[in-house]
Amino acid sequence: MIEIVVMILAVLGCVLAIMQRDLLKAAILTGINGACVAFLFQFLLAPDVALTQAIVGAAIVPVFLGLAVYKTQRNDES
């Protein structure tokens, strides 16, 4: 039952990330999916894969996406 709830949370996190107009918020919301998948791997007794997913999917990817969005924003002042 717990894995079904976590899967639903992962899907809702993806839907929320897709519906965002602000790209920085969408980049941050991608971490929800990574954390949920990491929890599912841990629940399925794959701790090495869960740790890798937690580091990459919940931490590194959202940070890199956020940095890319922040660095590529247009400057309307000039």
Secondary structure, DSSP 8 states (H G I E B T S, - for coil): -HHHHHHHHHHHHHHHHHH-SSHHHHHHHHHHHHHHHHHHHHHTT-HHHHHHHHHIIIIIHHHHHHHHHHHT---TT-
